[in-house]
């Protein structure tokens, strides 16, 4: 079996969703680090800022990662389609 073409929008939707989940995980880790920094800080104003950054990371990171994954996969699939016309597709052996 040879993969000659990949539907760019289909791949972009899947990739965007996967990257959103990855962004959620990384945002949660960043949030935990920010909360730890909040408790380690002696400055009360800085501590509030760290907490806000931690909460914001859980919202912002998934959105940024999803957008980057979507656009990257869309461009990658489109480039694959152009190159596969010139040199042939990827040969896959499936049982």
C-alpha positions as CSV (number, residue, x, y, z in Angstrom):
1,X,0.0,0.0,0.0
2,X,1.3,3.5,-0.9
3,X,0.2,6.7,0.8
4,X,0.0,9.2,-2.1
5,X,-2.1,11.9,-0.4
6,X,-3.0,13.1,3.0
7,X,-6.1,15.3,3.6
8,X,-4.6,18.4,5.2
9,X,-7.6,19.5,7.1
10,X,-8.2,16.0,8.5
11,X,-4.6,15.7,9.8
12,X,-4.7,19.3,11.1
13,X,-7.8,18.6,13.2
14,X,-6.4,15.5,14.7
15,X,-3.0,17.2,15.3
16,X,-4.6,20.3,16.8
17,X,-6.6,18.1,19.2
18,X,-3.5,16.1,20.3
19,X,-1.5,19.2,20.8
20,X,-4.3,20.8,22.9
21,X,-4.1,17.8,25.2
22,X,-0.3,18.1,25.3
23,X,-0.7,21.9,26.1
24,X,-3.1,21.0,28.9
25,X,-0.5,18.7,30.5
26,X,2.3,21.1,30.1
27,X,0.1,24.0,31.4
28,X,-0.8,21.9,34.5
29,X,2.9,21.2,35.1
30,X,3.7,24.9,34.7
31,X,0.8,25.8,37.0
32,X,2.2,23.4,39.7
33,X,5.6,25.1,39.4
34,X,4.1,28.5,39.6
35,X,2.1,27.5,42.8
36,X,5.3,26.2,44.3
37,X,7.0,29.5,43.5
38,X,4.1,31.3,45.1
39,X,4.7,29.5,48.4
40,X,8.5,30.0,48.2
41,X,8.2,33.7,47.6
42,X,8.4,36.1,50.5
43,X,7.0,39.0,48.4
44,X,3.1,39.0,48.7
45,X,2.7,40.9,45.4
46,X,4.9,38.5,43.5
47,X,3.1,35.6,45.0
48,X,-0.2,36.7,43.5
49,X,1.4,37.2,40.1
50,X,2.8,33.6,40.2
51,X,-0.7,32.2,41.1
52,X,-2.3,34.2,38.2
53,X,0.4,32.9,35.8
54,X,-0.2,29.3,37.0
55,X,-4.0,29.6,36.4
56,X,-3.4,31.3,33.1
57,X,-1.1,28.6,31.9
58,X,-3.9,26.0,32.1
59,X,-6.0,28.1,29.8
60,X,-3.4,29.7,27.5
61,X,-1.1,26.7,26.8
62,X,-3.7,24.4,25.3
63,X,-4.9,27.1,23.0
64,X,-1.4,28.0,21.8
65,X,-0.4,24.4,21.4
66,X,-3.6,23.6,19.5
67,X,-3.1,26.5,17.1
68,X,0.5,25.6,16.5
69,X,-0.2,21.9,16.0
70,X,-3.1,22.7,13.6
71,X,-1.1,25.1,11.5
72,X,2.0,22.9,11.5
73,X,0.1,19.8,10.5
74,X,-1.8,21.7,7.8
75,X,1.5,23.0,6.3
76,X,3.2,19.6,6.7
77,X,0.4,17.7,5.0
78,X,0.2,20.2,2.1
79,X,4.0,19.9,1.6
80,X,3.8,16.1,1.8
81,X,1.2,16.1,-1.0
82,X,3.4,18.3,-3.2
83,X,6.5,16.2,-2.6
84,X,4.7,12.8,-2.9
85,X,3.6,13.8,-6.4
86,X,7.3,14.3,-7.4
87,X,9.0,11.3,-5.7
88,X,6.1,9.0,-4.9
89,X,4.4,8.3,-1.7
90,X,5.3,6.4,1.5
91,X,5.1,2.6,1.1
92,X,3.4,0.9,4.0
93,X,3.2,-2.9,4.5
94,X,-0.1,-3.6,6.4
95,X,-1.2,-7.1,7.5
